[in-house]
């Protein structure tokens, strides 16, 4: 569901949520966020692999 900047409920949002509403429309921010998530997930997979545990056993 799209979030409207002119929505009456936006006046009730915290400053942090207002900041995130702006960032979600920033292509560079989203690109960085996706890359960061991929990096963290990749590192965790490698850590599990090198420690002898498989991801299936950790769920």
PyMOL commands that set and color helices and strands:
alter all, ss='L'
color gray80, all
select helices_A, chain A and resi 8-12+15-23+27-50+55-58
alter helices_A, ss='H'
color red, helices_A
deselect
rebuild
show_as cartoon
